[in-house]
Amino acid sequence: MKIKKGQTLELDIIDIAFGGKGLAKVDGFAIFVDNTAPMDRVLARIVKKKKQFAEARVMEILKPSPLRVEPPCEYSGFCGGCKWQFLDYEKQLEFKTRHVAESIAHIGKIDHVIVHPALPSEKIFGYRNKMEFSCSDRRWLLPREMGMEGVERGFALGLHVPGTFYKVLDIQACLLQPGLGNQILDTARQYMKTSEAPAYGLHSHEGFWRFLMLRHSVAYDHWMVNIITASEDRNLVQPLADSLIEKYPKIVSVVNNINTRKASIAVGECEILLGGERILRDRLGSFEYEISANSFFQTNTRGAEELYGGVKTFAELSGGDTVLDLYSGTGTIPIWLADSAKSVIGLEMVESAVADAGKNCRNHKIGNCTFIQGDIRETLSEINERPDVMIIDPPRAGMHKDVVKQVLAMGPERIVYVSCNPATLARDLDLMREDYEVLEVQPVDMFPHTYHIESITKLKKKDRVRL
Ligand SMILES: C[S@@+](CC[C@H](N)C(=O)[O-])C[C@H]1O[C@@H](n2cnc3c(N)ncnc32)[C@H](O)[C@@H]1O
């Protein structure tokens, strides 16, 4: 059967692909259908047709899959924050484990790797300690609001429709964050919406309010609010900060990041303290961390403890080992490993994260960790001694190929690779497979109801046959 754009078909979903889309096949031809689960029968319209595959949009679910559950969130199916709420959690874990294994086999071209079942997240709602809500001067409507009279369209503070940069849903409550976060979100929305300054237009690049970032400390049940604006105007932001602090005593920090650039990111070129402290304190295991607004900190606090426990096990430290931690953020992994290593050096680009890392070590009287700030492509060459163990925890894009080359030239005996993206993990493992053997992989679910999965990979340097 010939597949054409615009065509409507009845499809049986047979699998779920990496990226979260359901997969159907017509005469062997792959069709990806968003918001579907294996064993669904759906009526769908082809919206994109390529040589190798097509993409379709569901028009009607003719027979729902037994893997479906009732999603508790009213934005499920429309919001890009989490796309798998309609899937049974046990099944989510199963699919994630399989996606890690398949990526390593197909992209990494490495067979017979032991991939353990994904460790579940202790909480499957309210687990995120950081949320970033976007402002927009145009609100994206839900289907039920289309054509309704009196629907406000001029302002949104919320999350994006999947895969879009300008379609922002006005989110009243996000179930991925703890409840108080939604009250703070609503107070900020009312203030921004009725203020004299407009929301930032994602097409026009004009306007004032850009993002609202909320961080939660699990250990202390405290909150940090980061208001990101396009310019500096203390008269506009200070009353918002004051009213938030007055209304919610659990808010211990309000900062204003100013991002004058077009790039749609919640990190500013400068930061103004509006109330409380500039940092938020949280604990991982027995360690307390100070976290600045722009520093990376794992977004699922309990999940991070599982993750770091796994890193320590895979690192097999003897007490006398030297460790090099690439992409060290606020120093969470070095601090976690410090008592079992001779020394740990962390490399990290973000200045505030390196400052936090140094402070976090001093606070714990840890004297065997040092940090070097800068792009790893440059700073890695400053390390003259070969470490016994290397920890690598890059951002989603994985390692730059120059960094992989430097890692291979350095040649540590053991590597523990922590990744939040199975595809780039597998690509990097492929580049390393001549020199390193992949011993085992432990996926850790830090992101329930999304298709994202964290994983820890244990690598060992291959013995070279000397001629
Ligand atoms: C996934 S986070 C890991 C942080 C830390 N290991 C943890 O568990 O909290 C990746 C970190 O890499 C840093 N980073 C990204 N690109 C970098 C680069 N080219 N050089 C140095 N650090 C970089 C980011 O700022 C971020 O802190």
PDBQT file of the ligand as one rigid body, heavy atoms in Angstrom, charges set to zero:
ROOT
HETATM    1  C1  LIG A 501      24.622  16.486  33.134  1.00  0.00    +0.000 C 
HETATM    2  S1  LIG A 501      25.405  17.783  34.017  1.00  0.00    +0.000 S 
HETATM    3  C2  LIG A 501      26.318  16.825  35.211  1.00  0.00    +0.000 C 
HETATM    4  C3  LIG A 501      26.704  17.570  36.457  1.00  0.00    +0.000 C 
HETATM    5  C4  LIG A 501      27.142  16.730  37.640  1.00  0.00    +0.000 C 
HETATM    6  N1  LIG A 501      27.977  15.605  37.261  1.00  0.00    +0.000 N 
HETATM    7  C5  LIG A 501      25.970  16.278  38.474  1.00  0.00    +0.000 C 
HETATM    8  O1  LIG A 501      25.687  15.092  38.574  1.00  0.00    +0.000 OA
HETATM    9  O2  LIG A 501      25.281  17.168  39.040  1.00  0.00    +0.000 OA
HETATM   10  C6  LIG A 501      26.584  18.304  32.854  1.00  0.00    +0.000 C 
HETATM   11  C7  LIG A 501      27.473  19.450  33.328  1.00  0.00    +0.000 C 
HETATM   12  O3  LIG A 501      28.423  19.687  32.283  1.00  0.00    +0.000 OA
HETATM   13  C8  LIG A 501      28.675  21.087  32.206  1.00  0.00    +0.000 C 
HETATM   14  N2  LIG A 501      29.218  21.309  30.849  1.00  0.00    +0.000 N 
HETATM   15  C9  LIG A 501      28.558  21.271  29.674  1.00  0.00    +0.000 A 
HETATM   16  N3  LIG A 501      29.403  21.432  28.644  1.00  0.00    +0.000 NA
HETATM   17  C10 LIG A 501      30.659  21.558  29.169  1.00  0.00    +0.000 A 
HETATM   18  C11 LIG A 501      31.954  21.752  28.613  1.00  0.00    +0.000 A 
HETATM   19  N4  LIG A 501      32.115  21.839  27.295  1.00  0.00    +0.000 N 
HETATM   20  N5  LIG A 501      32.995  21.836  29.447  1.00  0.00    +0.000 NA
HETATM   21  C12 LIG A 501      32.822  21.761  30.785  1.00  0.00    +0.000 A 
HETATM   22  N6  LIG A 501      31.616  21.563  31.379  1.00  0.00    +0.000 NA
HETATM   23  C13 LIG A 501      30.540  21.480  30.581  1.00  0.00    +0.000 A 
HETATM   24  C14 LIG A 501      27.336  21.712  32.513  1.00  0.00    +0.000 C 
HETATM   25  O4  LIG A 501      27.491  23.036  32.961  1.00  0.00    +0.000 OA
HETATM   26  C15 LIG A 501      26.792  20.782  33.595  1.00  0.00    +0.000 C 
HETATM   27  O5  LIG A 501      27.152  21.238  34.875  1.00  0.00    +0.000 OA
ENDROOT
TORSDOF 0
